[in-house]
Amino acid sequence: MKNEKVSLKLSSRTVENKVDFGKGVVNSMTGNAYFPSPVPALAAVTNAINNLDAAKVAALDGGKSKTAVMHQNEAIVDNLLLQLGNYVESVAIAKAALGGDAKAVITGAGMDYRKQNSLSSVPDAPINVKADTTKSEGEITISWDKVAGAHAYVIEMSTDSSVVGSRLAAPPVGGGVVTPTFAVFTMVKILSQRKFTLTGLDSGTKYALRVYAVGTHGYGTYSNVVVAKAL
């Protein structure tokens, strides 16, 4: 049988839909013989989904700090679901190698699939990435150029001093700073747009940001890192 690729469509899902989708995936994978040892553990995914659900309810009053907490929890759920999707896809590939039905594995996990009909390269790294301090406290806006073949973009952030404190005589091609290989970044947002405003940041703190594109055939490479200080 042919291999199939997992399609989570996280960038097009609302917070409420992600909660429902995540719960459905956990229910489908619980006790499923295809998935004896899910990575990450389903208990961790359930806990993150419950936290997001609670944060969503708390943010209904429109409070800025509560909305920021909701988006932070959304990023955690996105990251866990991406990891879980990779795990399910690896199980599906192994099943297909033995002549099994990869589609059945993926749908059995409560996930969608997409066919990989042709070979193609992954998206290029985003270019012309810019990070700007806004006039509002605790906010930074990041933007970049459109990447051919990209269905979604992933923003990552770091306050690692090895990155935000970089001082270069000659920046890399395209601008930005050189990223040490040991620098720690965390996922902030998965989206289809090419501009996003981070909120709820610490005033006076420098943040390093980078972006990569996600296409039909995988993840592209990171953009150059840009640094901005929250007002």
PESULKA-V368221 format. One record per residue. D_CENTER is the distance of its C-alpha to the mean C-alpha in whole Angstrom. Layout:
D_CENTER ; D_CENTER
//
This chain:
30 ; 27 ; 23 ; 21 ; 17 ; 15 ; 13 ; 11 ; 11 ; 8 ; 9 ; 12 ; 13 ; 14 ; 14 ; 17 ; 16 ; 13 ; 15 ; 18 ; 16 ; 15 ; 18 ; 19 ; 18 ; 19 ; 22 ; 22 ; 21 ; 24 ; 27 ; 26 ; 28 ; 25 ; 23 ; 25 ; 23 ; 19 ; 16 ; 15 ; 18 ; 18 ; 20 ; 17 ; 15 ; 18 ; 18 ; 15 ; 15 ; 19 ; 17 ; 15 ; 18 ; 20 ; 19 ; 18 ; 22 ; 23 ; 21 ; 24 ; 26 ; 24 ; 24 ; 22 ; 21 ; 20 ; 18 ; 16 ; 16 ; 15 ; 12 ; 11 ; 12 ; 10 ; 7 ; 8 ; 9 ; 6 ; 5 ; 9 ; 9 ; 7 ; 10 ; 12 ; 12 ; 13 ; 16 ; 17 ; 17 ; 19 ; 21 ; 22 ; 22 ; 25 ; 27 ; 27 ; 29 ; 31 ; 32 ; 30 ; 28 ; 24 ; 24 ; 25 ; 23 ; 20 ; 22 ; 23 ; 20 ; 19 ; 17 ; 17 ; 18 ; 19 ; 21 ; 21 ; 25 ; 25 ; 24 ; 22 ; 20 ; 16 ; 15 ; 17 ; 15 ; 15 ; 18 ; 20 ; 17 ; 19 ; 18 ; 21 ; 23 ; 23 ; 27 ; 25 ; 25 ; 22 ; 20 ; 18 ; 17 ; 15 ; 16 ; 16 ; 18 ; 17 ; 17 ; 19 ; 17 ; 14 ; 12 ; 9 ; 8 ; 5 ; 7 ; 8 ; 11 ; 14 ; 18 ; 19 ; 23 ; 23 ; 20 ; 21 ; 25 ; 25 ; 28 ; 29 ; 32 ; 30 ; 27 ; 25 ; 25 ; 23 ; 23 ; 21 ; 22 ; 22 ; 19 ; 21 ; 20 ; 20 ; 18 ; 15 ; 12 ; 9 ; 6 ; 7 ; 6 ; 4 ; 8 ; 11 ; 13 ; 14 ; 15 ; 14 ; 16 ; 14 ; 17 ; 19 ; 19 ; 22 ; 24 ; 26 ; 23 ; 21 ; 18 ; 16 ; 13 ; 12 ; 10 ; 9 ; 10 ; 9 ; 13 ; 15 ; 16 ; 13 ; 11 ; 13 ; 14 ; 13 ; 15 ; 17 ; 17 ; 18 ; 20 ; 21 ; 23 ; 22 ; 25
//
